[in-house]
Amino acid sequence: MRLDANGKVSLDHVYNQPDPRPYFRAFHPLGYAIPQHAKPYFAKLVREYRDARGVAVPQVLDIGCSYGINAALLKYDMTLDELYARYCPREPDTRTREALLAQDRELAAHPAGPAVRVVGLDSSAEALAYAREAGFLDGAVRADLERDELTPPQRDALAGTDLIVSTGALGYVSERTLVRVLRAQGERRPWMAHFMLRMFPFDPIDAALADLGYETTRVDGFFRQRRFASPEEQARLLEGMADAGVDPSGLEAEGWMYAHLYLSRPTASRSDNVNREPR
């Protein structure tokens, strides 16, 4: 398996396929689970924002949304296991892309979770196209904000964001992306929840957000992302964590990658209960 610059196995090819099946087939054997861990926290954040701001249908921006997985979990009260079963059936899968889209459009026609509008930000044209056509995403912006400024149409698509979430994108994208997204909001300051692998430093992001009037709290505990794909991947990441002064004992050293959850809110809107477990 080819490793990327961070020492992780490169699965870039599964993010730009015509439908989500290659993505789920690649991640299922690795026990990829972070979107499921994120779901109750995102749902709780939506409830709290709706109650605090009186917004009936908050707009959520999912950074690194790929095929709209977080949107599907949140909007249709799905579980990740149900999505694995949907896209990785045990029997031979002969469905065409159009047949799969028809099934997903039927799912999207019956929302069951909190009332939200989800916009996806990603650099993958294929993943965004599928999520948009299926109805999982209500809007989509294809952009690489590490490299490029937002165009006026992209800024318009992102304007009005109430909540910003991510499950593993931060670290691959930096504070540069977040700052560009926030500048598109004018004076608005969306609430945020980001799951970020422990192998990446959060300090530069924390500092950039503080400059924009945010206070960030790290939720107690650790969240399993996935198993290591190979002993080589584990060795490379453990070496990088050691160089960064991050202790992997009892966590990554045991064969799983772990993330922290960071909650960021504007200082003036600080809530005393951001560290509560989700209801």
SERO-4910 file (N, C-alpha, C, O; in steps of 0.05 Angstrom, whole numbers):
BEGIN
 pado doro    nc1    nc2    nc3   cac1   cac2   cac3    cc1    cc2    cc3    oc1    oc2    oc3
  Met    A     17    -24      0      0      0      0     18     25      0     37     27     15
  Arg    A     10     44    -16     26     69    -18     18     87      6     -6     90     12
  Leu    A     38     99     18     33    118     40     36    146     31     52    152     13
  Asp    A     20    164     43     22    192     35     43    206     52     58    193     67
  Ala    A     46    232     49     67    247     62     64    247     92     84    251    107
  Asn    A     40    241    103     36    240    131     40    212    142     38    208    167
  Gly    A     46    193    125     50    165    133     25    148    132     26    124    139
  Lys    A      2    160    125    -23    145    122    -25    131     95    -15    141     75
  Val    A    -39    109     95    -43     95     70    -59    113     52    -79    126     61
  Ser    A    -52    115     26    -66    132      8    -90    119     -4    -89     98    -18
  Leu    A   -113    130      2   -139    120     -8   -152    141    -26   -177    142    -28
  Asp    A   -136    159    -37   -147    181    -53   -165    172    -75   -185    186    -82
  His    A   -159    149    -86   -175    140   -109   -204    135   -103   -221    137   -121
  Val    A   -211    128    -78   -239    121    -72   -256    146    -68   -280    144    -67
  Tyr    A   -243    170    -66   -258    194    -62   -268    206    -88   -284    226    -88
  Asn    A   -260    195   -111   -268    208   -136   -279    187   -156   -271    186   -179
  Gln    A   -297    171   -145   -311    150   -161   -339    158   -167   -350    176   -153
  Pro    A   -352    147   -187   -379    155   -194   -400    150   -172   -421    164   -172
  Asp    A   -395    131   -154   -414    127   -132   -399    118   -107   -375    113   -109
  Pro    A   -412    116    -84   -397    112    -59   -387     84    -54   -373     79    -34
  Arg    A   -395     64    -70   -388     37    -64   -358     31    -60   -351     18    -41
  Pro    A   -340     41    -78   -312     36    -73   -302     48    -47   -285     36    -33
  Tyr    A   -313     71    -39   -306     84    -14   -313     66     10   -296     60     27
  Phe    A   -337     56     10   -346     40     33   -332     13     33   -327      2     54
  Arg    A   -327      1      9   -313    -24      8   -284    -21     19   -273    -40     30
  Ala    A   -272      2     14   -244      6     24   -244     10     54   -225      1     67
  Phe    A   -263     24     65   -262     32     93   -275     11    112   -269     11    136
  His    A   -294     -5    101   -307    -24    119   -288    -44    133   -290    -47    157
  Pro    A   -269    -56    118   -251    -74    132   -233    -60    153   -222    -74    171
  Leu    A   -230    -34    151   -214    -19    170   -229    -10    194   -218      3    212
  Gly    A   -255    -16    195   -271     -9    218   -275     21    221   -279     32    243
  Tyr    A   -275     36    198   -278     65    198   -304     72    212   -325     63    203
  Ala    A   -302     89    232   -326     94    249   -330    123    257   -350    129    271
  Ile    A   -312    141    250   -314    168    262   -340    182    255   -349    197    273
  Pro    A   -352    179    232   -378    193    227   -399    184    247   -416    200    255
  Gln    A   -399    158    254   -419    148    274   -414    161    301   -433    168    315
  His    A   -389    163    310   -382    176    335   -391    205    334   -400    216    354
  Ala    A   -389    218    311   -394    246    309   -424    252    309   -432    274    318
  Lys    A   -440    234    300   -469    239    295   -483    251    320   -496    272    317
  Pro    A   -481    239    344   -495    250    366   -485    278    375   -501    294    384
  Tyr    A   -459    283    371   -449    309    378   -459    330    358   -465    352    366
  Phe    A   -459    323    332   -470    342    313   -499    347    317   -508    370    315
  Ala    A   -514    327    323   -543    330    328   -548    348    353   -566    365    353
  Lys    A   -532    344    373   -534    360    397   -527    389    391   -541    407    401
  Leu    A   -507    394    375   -499    421    368   -521    435    352   -526    458    356
  Val    A   -534    420    334   -556    431    319   -578    439    338   -589    461    335
  Arg    A   -585    422    357   -607    429    376   -600    453    392   -617    471    395
  Glu    A   -576    455    402   -568    477    418   -567    503    402   -576    524    412
  Tyr    A   -558    502    378   -557    526    361   -586    535    355   -592    559    356
  Arg    A   -602    516    348   -630    523    341   -644    536    364   -658    556    361
  Asp    A   -640    525    388   -653    537    412   -641    564    419   -655    582    427
  Ala    A   -615    567    417   -601    592    425   -607    614    405   -610    637    413
  Arg    A   -608    608    379   -610    629    358   -637    631    346   -643    649    331
  Gly    A   -655    612    353   -682    613    341   -683    608    312   -700    618    298
  Val    A   -664    592    302   -663    585    273   -676    557    269   -666    537    279
  Ala    A   -698    557    255   -714    532    253   -699    511    237   -699    487    244
  Val    A   -685    519    216   -670    500    199   -642    510    195   -636    524    176
  Pro    A   -624    503    214   -596    513    211   -583    502    186   -588    480    177
  Gln    A   -564    518    176   -548    509    153   -521    499    163   -506    514    177
  Val    A   -515    474    157   -490    461    166   -472    459    142   -479    450    120
  Leu    A   -447    467    146   -426    463    125   -408    440    134   -396    441    156
  Asp    A   -406    420    118   -389    396    123   -364    399    106   -365    396     82
  Ile    A   -342    404    120   -316    407    106   -304    379    101   -301    364    119
  Gly    A   -298    373     75   -288    347     68   -311    327     69   -308    305     80
  Cys    A   -334    334     57   -358    319     59   -359    293     44   -375    275     49
  Ser    A   -341    290     24   -341    267      6   -369    261     -5   -381    278    -17
  Tyr    A   -379    237      0   -405    229    -12   -429    237      5   -451    226      1
  Gly    A   -426    255     24   -448    264     40   -455    245     63   -478    243     70
  Ile    A   -435    232     73   -440    212     94   -451    225    120   -471    215    131
  Asn    A   -438    246    129   -448    260    153   -477    270    149   -493    269    167
  Ala    A   -482    280    125   -509    290    119   -529    267    121   -551    271    132
  Ala    A   -523    244    110   -541    221    110   -546    212    139   -569    206    146
  Leu    A   -525    210    155   -528    201    182   -546    221    198   -562    212    214
  Leu    A   -542    246    193   -556    267    209   -585    271    199   -603    271    215
  Lys    A   -589    273    173   -615    281    162   -635    258    162   -659    262    163
  Tyr    A   -625    233    159   -643    210    156   -641    191    180   -652    169    179
  Asp    A   -628    199    201   -625    183    225   -614    155    218   -623    135    229
  Met    A   -595    154    199   -582    129    192   -559    123    211   -550    140    226
  Thr    A   -550     98    211   -526     91    224   -505     84    203   -511     79    180
  Leu    A   -480     86    211   -458     79    192   -460     50    184   -454     43    161
  Asp    A   -467     32    202   -470      4    195   -492      0    173   -489    -16    156
  Glu    A   -513     16    175   -534     15    154   -523     24    127   -531     13    106
  Leu    A   -506     44    128   -494     53    102   -475     32     92   -474     28     67
  Tyr    A   -459     19    109   -442     -3    100   -459    -25     87   -451    -35     66
  Ala    A   -481    -32     99   -498    -53     88   -510    -44     61   -514    -60     43
  Arg    A   -515    -18     59   -528     -7     35   -508     -8     11   -516    -14    -11
  Tyr    A   -483     -2     17   -463      1     -5   -444    -22     -7   -429    -24    -26
  Cys    A   -444    -40     13   -427    -64     12   -444    -89     17   -439   -103     36
  Pro    A   -463    -95      0   -480   -118      5   -464   -144      3   -444   -145    -11
  Arg    A   -474   -164     17   -460   -190     16   -462   -204    -11   -444   -217    -20
  Glu    A   -485   -200    -23   -490   -213    -49   -476   -196    -71   -471   -172    -66
  Pro    A   -471   -207    -94   -459   -192   -116   -476   -167   -122   -501   -169   -125
  Asp    A   -463   -145   -125   -478   -120   -129   -478   -113   -159   -457   -105   -170
  Thr    A   -501   -116   -172   -503   -110   -200   -518    -84   -206   -524    -78   -229
  Arg    A   -523    -68   -185   -537    -43   -189   -521    -23   -205   -497    -20   -201
  Thr    A   -534    -10   -223   -521     12   -238   -520     37   -220   -533     37   -199
  Arg    A   -505     56   -228   -505     81   -213   -532     93   -212   -540    103   -191
  Glu    A   -547     92   -233   -574    104   -234   -593     89   -215   -609    101   -201
  Ala    A   -590     62   -213   -607     47   -195   -600     54   -166   -618     57   -149
  Leu    A   -574     57   -160   -566     65   -133   -576     93   -126   -585     97   -104
  Leu    A   -574    111   -146   -584    138   -141   -614    138   -135   -623    153   -118
  Ala    A   -629    122   -149   -657    120   -145   -664    112   -116   -681    123   -104
  Gln    A   -649     92   -107   -653     83    -79   -646    105    -59   -660    109    -39
  Asp    A   -624    119    -65   -616    140    -46   -634    164    -47   -639    177    -27
  Arg    A   -645    170    -71   -665    192    -72   -690    185    -57   -703    202    -45
  Glu    A   -697    160    -56   -720    151    -40   -715    156    -11   -732    165      4
  Leu    A   -690    149     -2   -682    154     25   -683    184     31   -694    192     52
  Ala    A   -673    200     13   -671    229     18   -699    242     18   -702    264     29
  Ala    A   -718    229      7   -745    240      6   -759    238     33   -781    249     36
  His    A   -748    223     52   -761    219     78   -742    225    101   -733    207    114
  Pro    A   -736    251    105   -718    258    127   -730    250    154   -754    252    158
  Ala    A   -713    241    172   -722    231    198   -706    244    221   -714    240    244
  Gly    A   -685    258    215   -669    270    236   -676    299    241   -698    307    233
  Pro    A   -658    314    253   -664    342    257   -666    357    231   -653    350    211
  Ala    A   -683    378    231   -686    394    206   -661    411    202   -656    430    217
  Val    A   -646    404    182   -622    419    175   -619    421    145   -630    405    130
  Arg    A   -604    440    137   -595    443    109   -565    438    108   -551    453    122
  Val    A   -555    419     93   -527    412     93   -514    419     67   -523    411     45
  Val    A   -493    435     69   -477    442     45   -450    428     48   -438    429     70
  Gly    A   -441    417     27   -415    402     27   -393    418     14   -397    430     -7
  Leu    A   -369    417     26   -345    429     14   -325    407     10   -318    393     29
  Asp    A   -316    403    -15   -297    382    -20   -283    389    -47   -293    405    -62
  Ser    A   -260    376    -51   -246    380    -77   -253    358    -97   -244    360   -120
  Ser    A   -269    338    -89   -275    316   -107   -301    321   -123   -323    323   -111
  Ala    A   -299    324   -149   -322    329   -165   -341    306   -165   -366    310   -163
  Glu    A   -331    281   -166   -348    258   -168   -364    254   -142   -388    249   -143
  Ala    A   -350    256   -119   -364    252    -94   -386    273    -89   -408    267    -81
  Leu    A   -379    298    -95   -399    319    -92   -423    315   -111   -446    319   -103
  Ala    A   -417    307   -135   -439    303   -155   -458    282   -145   -482    285   -147
  Tyr    A   -447    260   -135   -464    238   -126   -481    248   -102   -505    244   -102
  Ala    A   -468    260    -82   -483    268    -58   -504    289    -65   -526    289    -52
  Arg    A   -499    305    -84   -519    326    -92   -541    313   -108   -565    319   -103
  Glu    A   -535    295   -126   -556    282   -142   -573    264   -125   -597    261   -130
  Ala    A   -561    251   -105   -577    234    -87   -595    250    -69   -615    239    -59
  Gly    A   -589    275    -65   -605    291    -47   -594    293    -19   -606    305     -1
  Phe    A   -571    280    -14   -559    282     13   -550    310     20   -555    320     42
  Leu    A   -538    323      0   -530    351      4   -550    370     -9   -561    364    -30
  Asp    A   -555    392      5   -573    413     -5   -557    433    -21   -569    449    -36
  Gly    A   -531    433    -19   -514    450    -35   -486    439    -34   -479    423    -17
  Ala    A   -470    447    -54   -443    436    -56   -424    456    -67   -431    471    -86
  Val    A   -400    457    -56   -379    475    -66   -354    458    -71   -343    446    -52
  Arg    A   -346    457    -96   -321    443   -102   -298    464   -102   -297    482   -118
  Ala    A   -280    460    -83   -258    480    -81   -235    468    -65   -240    450    -48
  Asp    A   -211    477    -70   -187    471    -54   -179    497    -41   -164    513    -53
  Leu    A   -189    502    -17   -184    528     -3   -157    529     10   -150    550     22
  Glu    A   -142    508      9   -113    510     17    -98    525     -4    -77    537      1
  Arg    A   -108    523    -29    -94    535    -52   -107    560    -62    -94    579    -70
  Asp    A   -134    560    -63   -148    580    -78   -166    596    -60   -177    586    -40
  Glu    A   -170    621    -67   -191    638    -54   -218    629    -65   -220    618    -87
  Leu    A   -239    634    -50   -266    629    -59   -273    648    -82   -267    672    -81
  Thr    A   -287    638   -102   -298    655   -123   -324    667   -112   -335    658    -92
  Pro    A   -334    689   -125   -359    701   -115   -383    681   -114   -397    681    -94
  Pro    A   -387    663   -134   -409    644   -132   -404    624   -108   -423    617    -95
  Gln    A   -379    616   -103   -374    599    -81   -379    613    -54   -390    601    -36
  Arg    A   -371    638    -52   -377    653    -28   -407    655    -23   -416    653     -1
  Asp    A   -422    659    -44   -451    661    -42   -463    634    -32   -481    634    -15
  Ala    A   -451    612    -42   -461    586    -34   -456    580     -4   -471    566      9
  Leu    A   -434    591      6   -426    586     34   -438    606     53   -438    601     78
  Ala    A   -447    629     43   -458    650     60   -482    639     76   -497    623     65
  Gly    A   -486    649    100   -509    640    115   -504    614    131   -523    602    141
  Thr    A   -479    605    132   -473    581    147   -477    586    177   -467    605    188
  Asp    A   -491    567    190   -495    569    219   -476    551    235   -467    559    256
  Leu    A   -469    528    224   -452    509    237   -432    497    217   -439    492    194
  Ile    A   -407    493    226   -386    481    210   -377    456    223   -370    457    247
  Val    A   -376    434    209   -368    408    221   -348    395    202   -346    401    179
  Ser    A   -333    376    214   -315    359    197   -309    334    213   -309    334    238
  Thr    A   -303    313    198   -295    287    211   -270    277    197   -270    259    181
  Gly    A   -248    289    204   -222    280    195   -209    297    173   -187    292    165
  Ala    A   -223    318    165   -211    335    144   -189    353    155   -169    357    141
  Leu    A   -193    364    179   -172    381    190   -147    366    196   -147    343    206
  Gly    A   -125    378    189    -99    364    189    -90    361    160    -67    366    154
  Tyr    A   -109    353    143   -103    352    114   -109    380    103    -95    389     84
  Val    A   -129    393    114   -133    422    109   -127    436    134   -130    426    156
  Ser    A   -118    461    131   -108    476    154   -127    499    161   -149    501    151
  Glu    A   -117    516    179   -132    540    187   -137    558    162   -155    574    163
  Arg    A   -121    555    141   -125    571    117   -153    566    106   -167    585     99
  Thr    A   -161    541    105   -188    535     95   -210    546    113   -229    559    103
  Leu    A   -207    543    139   -227    553    158   -229    583    156   -251    594    156
  Val    A   -207    597    155   -208    626    154   -221    635    128   -237    654    129
  Arg    A   -216    623    106   -229    631     81   -259    625     82   -275    641     72
  Val    A   -267    603     94   -296    598     98   -308    619    116   -330    629    110
  Leu    A   -295    626    137   -306    645    156   -308    673    144   -326    688    150
  Arg    A   -289    680    128   -290    707    115   -314    709     97   -324    731     93
  Ala    A   -323    687     86   -347    687     69   -372    692     85   -394    697     74
  Gln    A   -371    691    112   -394    695    129   -398    724    137   -418    731    150
  Gly    A   -380    742    129   -382    769    138   -379    771    169   -358    762    179
  Glu    A   -398    783    182   -397    786    211   -408    761    226   -405    760    250
  Arg    A   -419    742    212   -430    718    224   -407    701    235   -386    701    224
  Arg    A   -412    688    257   -392    670    268   -406    643    274   -418    639    295
  Pro    A   -404    625    255   -417    598    259   -404    583    282   -381    588    289
  Trp    A   -420    566    295   -409    547    315   -396    525    299   -402    520    276
  Met    A   -377    511    313   -361    491    299   -357    466    316   -355    468    341
  Ala    A   -354    443    303   -347    418    316   -329    403    296   -338    396    274
  His    A   -304    398    304   -285    385    287   -272    361    300   -261    363    322
  Phe    A   -274    338    287   -259    314    296   -233    314    281   -232    314    256
  Met    A   -211    314    295   -184    316    283   -166    295    295   -164    292    319
  Leu    A   -152    280    277   -134    259    286   -113    271    305   -103    293    301
  Arg    A   -106    255    325    -86    263    345    -59    268    333    -42    281    345
  Met    A    -53    256    310    -27    259    297    -22    287    288      1    295    282
  Phe    A    -44    304    285    -41    331    275    -42    351    298    -58    347    317
  Pro    A    -27    373    297    -28    393    318    -52    412    313    -57    421    291
  Phe    A    -67    418    335    -89    436    333    -82    465    339    -97    483    332
  Asp    A    -59    469    351    -51    496    360    -54    518    338    -65    539    344
  Pro    A    -44    513    313    -46    534    293    -75    541    287    -82    565    282
  Ile    A    -93    521    286   -121    526    282   -133    541    305   -148    560    301
  Asp    A   -126    533    329   -136    546    354   -129    575    353   -146    592    360
  Ala    A   -104    581    347    -95    609    346   -110    626    325   -117    648    331
  Ala    A   -114    614    302   -128    629    280   -157    634    288   -167    656    283
  Leu    A   -170    614    300   -197    618    309   -199    639    332   -218    655    332
  Ala    A   -180    638    350   -180    658    372   -178    686    361   -191    704    371
  Asp    A   -162    690    340   -159    716    327   -186    726    316   -190    750    312
  Leu    A   -203    707    309   -229    713    298   -251    714    319   -275    715    312
  Gly    A   -244    712    344   -263    715    366   -275    689    375   -297    689    386
  Tyr    A   -261    667    371   -272    641    380   -258    632    405   -235    638    411
  Glu    A   -272    616    420   -261    600    442   -266    571    437   -288    563    430
  Thr    A   -245    555    439   -247    527    432   -243    510    457   -226    515    474
  Thr    A   -260    489    459   -258    469    481   -254    442    469   -268    434    450
  Arg    A   -235    427    480   -231    399    471   -248    381    489   -246    382    514
  Val    A   -265    365    477   -282    347    492   -265    324    504   -246    314    491
  Asp    A   -270    317    529   -256    296    542   -259    269    526   -280    264    515
  Gly    A   -238    254    526   -240    227    514   -227    226    486   -218    247    475
  Phe    A   -227    202    475   -215    197    449   -235    182    432   -252    167    442
  Phe    A   -233    186    406   -253    175    387   -238    158    366   -221    168    351
  Arg    A   -246    132    364   -233    115    345   -241    123    316   -264    127    310
  Gln    A   -220    126    300   -226    132    272   -227    106    255   -247    100    243
  Arg    A   -204     92    255   -203     66    240   -179     51    249   -161     62    262
  Arg    A   -178     25    241   -154     10    245   -132     19    226   -137     31    205
  Phe    A   -107     14    233    -85     18    214    -88     -2    192    -95    -25    196
  Ala    A    -82      7    168    -84    -10    144    -62    -30    142    -64    -50    128
  Ser    A    -39    -24    155    -16    -42    153      3    -36    175      2    -14    187
  Pro    A     21    -55    182     41    -49    202     59    -26    194     68    -11    212
  Glu    A     64    -22    168     81      0    159     67     27    165     80     46    174
  Glu    A     41     28    160     27     53    165     28     59    195     33     82    203
  Gln    A     23     39    212     24     44    241     52     53    250     54     72    265
  Ala    A     73     40    239    100     48    247    106     76    239    118     91    254
  Arg    A     98     84    215    103    111    206     89    132    223    100    153    230
  Leu    A     64    126    229     49    145    245     58    147    274     59    169    285
  Leu    A     66    124    285     76    125    312    103    140    313    108    155    332
  Glu    A    119    138    293    144    153    291    138    183    290    151    199    303
  Gly    A    119    190    273    112    219    271    100    230    296    105    253    303
  Met    A     84    214    310     72    223    335     94    226    357     93    245    372
  Ala    A    113    208    357    135    211    376    151    236    371    158    250    390
  Asp    A    156    242    346    171    266    339    155    291    347    167    312    354
  Ala    A    129    290    347    112    312    355    106    313    385     93    331    395
  Gly    A    117    293    400    112    293    429     85    283    437     76    289    459
  Val    A     72    267    420     45    256    426     48    227    435     59    211    420
  Asp    A     39    220    459     42    194    470     20    175    459     -4    180    463
  Pro    A     27    154    444      7    136    432      0    112    451    -15     95    443
  Ser    A     12    111    474      8     88    492    -22     83    498    -36    102    505
  Gly    A    -30     59    494    -58     51    500    -78     60    478   -101     54    480
  Leu    A    -68     74    458    -86     84    437    -75     75    410    -79     52    403
  Glu    A    -61     92    396    -51     85    369    -32     61    371    -30     46    352
  Ala    A    -18     58    393      1     36    396    -14      9    396     -1    -12    392
  Glu    A    -40     10    401    -56    -15    402    -69    -22    375    -83    -42    373
  Gly    A    -64     -5    355    -73    -13    328    -95      4    316   -104     -2    294
  Trp    A   -105     25    331   -126     41    320   -117     70    319   -101     79    335
  Met    A   -127     85    299   -123    114    298   -145    128    314   -168    120    313
  Tyr    A   -137    149    328   -156    163    346   -157    193    339   -137    204    330
  Ala    A   -180    204    345   -184    233    341   -193    246    366   -203    234    385
  His    A   -188    273    367   -200    290    388   -224    305    375   -225    308    351
  Leu    A   -242    314    392   -264    331    384   -260    358    395   -257    362    420
  Tyr    A   -260    379    378   -257    407    386   -283    422    379   -293    421    357
  Leu    A   -294    435    399   -318    451    396   -310    481    398   -297    489    417
  Ser    A   -318    496    378   -311    525    377   -336    542    375   -353    537    357
  Arg    A   -338    562    392   -360    580    391   -350    609    394   -329    613    406
  Pro    A   -364    628    383   -356    656    388   -356    662    417   -373    652    432
  Thr    A   -337    677    426   -333    683    455   -359    693    467   -366    685    490
  Ala    A   -373    711    454   -397    723    465   -420    703    467   -439    708    482
  Ser    A   -418    680    454   -439    660    454   -430    635    469   -442    614    466
  Arg    A   -410    638    486   -400    614    500   -421    601    516   -436    614    531
  Ser    A   -423    574    514   -443    558    529   -428    543    551   -406    533    547
  Asp    A   -441    541    574   -428    527    596   -430    497    594   -418    483    610
  Asn    A   -445    487    574   -449    458    573   -437    445    548   -446    424    540
  Val    A   -416    458    536   -405    446    512   -391    420    516   -387    405    497
  Asn    A   -384    413    541   -370    389    546   -388    366    555   -379    344    561
  Arg    A   -415    371    556   -432    350    564   -433    328    542   -429    333    519
  Glu    A   -438    304    551   -442    282    532   -468    288    517   -487    300    528
  Pro    A   -470    279    491   -494    284    476   -518    269    488   -515    246    497
  Arg    A   -541    282    488   -565    269    498   -575    249    477   -595    235    482
***
